Amino acid sequence: MGRQRCCALVPLVLALAVAANCGAADAPVVARANDAALASVDTAKPKEQAATGLRSATLEERVADLEALANSKAPEAKGRVSCLAVNTGDNAWVLAGAALVLLMTAPGLVLFYGGLVRRKNVLSTMMHSLFLMGLVSVLWAVYGYSVAFGEGNACFGDPRQYFMLQGVGGAPNADYAPTIPHQTFMLFQMMFAIITPALISGAYAERMKFSGMVVFTVLWSTFIYFPLAHMVWGKGGLFNWALPDAAGKTALVPVLDFAGGTVVHISSGVSALVFALVLGRRNGYPSQPMPPHNLVLTLAGAALLWFGWFGFNAGSALSAGSLASSAFAATHFAAATAALAWAGMEWWIRGKPSALGTASGMVAGLATVTQGAGFVSVPAAMLIGAIAGVVCFMACWKLKSALGYDDSLDAFGVHGIGGTTGCLLTGLLASAAINPLIAETYQVDGHAVSLAGPGQFVNQAKCAAFAIVLAVVGTFVILKVLNATVGLRVTKEQETDGLDTTQHGEEAYSTL
């Protein structure tokens, strides 16, 4: 074979080697690698590349990427698609996780909450979660994602950066998730934004005007959830232990929140308590019995919540590696232990364990372990679950009775108390053996500071206190403004007739 022919085959051989090492990349990228082998620069899809703002990597750039990977350096892939950028396994898992988190809202929370109210309010209660799936999704696309994950200051991202999701496409955002498309990361985080205000609906079920609920959700998401998500998870956020701002300034208070113990559960649970206090009790509460109309629906919803929570917690690893497995295991065993602990408390105090109590304990365990799912071992997760089952049971039984508030579906007792407990326990139980990054990522004066150990408890307590104050003050102000404008509560007659007919003109169960 002649010298010229051999030289001509070199690009093809190198391209095949690159393609073999890109097994984790998606199919379009592999196809572009084959094109590069033939022509060095891909010119087959100029229109598609122009639309995305990306170009295919040249053969030389792909070889450079491989060398960078060998040297444990992230490839420089500015303005082009690198075969090392998107891992299809990670992308598939996070997309599945996003779907699982959405499943937690509907049908999970829809059934769980729907079964707990009286039959005249079942559709209105289900409608809260269902409608919020659409409402919060639109807010997220317009400005919510940008406020939560755009670059800005320690409290807010720039709402213009990703306005209408501009710039959120197939290329990864190296700051947040370098192995999955930016769009996948955005979708995953959106599901958390959806379920959080839906959790609050448990506190105002059976007596809230639908119009008031809609406006409240817009304001609460805008002024509480989106900023808090930025503070904890956003680049340069006040509590973000992993991502300093563009100037290299680290978080003032580094806080470990793997999947939303603070952002989701403390914020929603505490806001639920404020809502219950401001809105007042349901007519007839507590003198009149108000039993759940269909516990079968509630148990089905609880089972779906347990199932979906694996996407909630394990999906927050943002990859399909060992950390996802660890978070998956911690999630499961915390839920199992908490279910047994709550049922055991009922058995001991009331003489009988109930199905509703077991389901409530399971949800309490899931809410409590969320903060530390990616930082704690299985034994630590079981301890968290056991504590959650006891503490949340006491909150829903004794604290609720002592204070006399009407939190219809115990959103505060389960999510507020559970989230706060989990936040504090994470500070005591987080282990660098489970997640080595917490011992080597956060830096002070150029030196790594470990966030594993009792010293982290103080940071977690500061963050929990901040989230509680933000939720209390923010929710109270929003409710007072709404009560003076659009109104919060339905009339006594409407509440007596039921919200299904008075707010939506429907009935869940036909009399025919």
Secondary structure, 3 states (H helix, E strand, C coil): CCHHHHHHHHHHHHHHHHHHCCCCCCHHHHHHHHHHHHHCCCCCCHHHHHHHCCEECCHHHHHHHHHHHHCCCCCCCCCEECCCCCCHHHHHHHHHHHHHHHHHHHHHHHHHHHHHCCHHHHHHHHHHHHHHHHHHHHHHHHHHHHHHHCCECCCCECCCCCHHHCCCCCCCECCCECCCCHHHHHHHHHHHHHHHHHHHHHHHCCCECHHHHHHHHHHHHHHHHHHHHHHHHCCCCCCECCCCCCCCCCCCCCECCCCCHHHHHHHHHHHHHHHHHHHCCCCCCCCCCCCCCCHHHHHHHHHHHHHHHHHHHHHHHCCCCHHHHHHHHHHHHHHHHHHHHHHHHHHHHHCCCCHHHHHHHHHHHHHHHCCCCCCCCHHHHHHHHHHHHHHHHHHHHHHHHHHCCCCCCCHHHHHHHHHHHHHHHHHHHCCCCCCHHHHCCCEECCEECCCCCCCHHHHHHHHHHHHHHHHHHHHHHHHHHHHHCCCCECCHHHHHHCHHHHHHCCCCCCCC
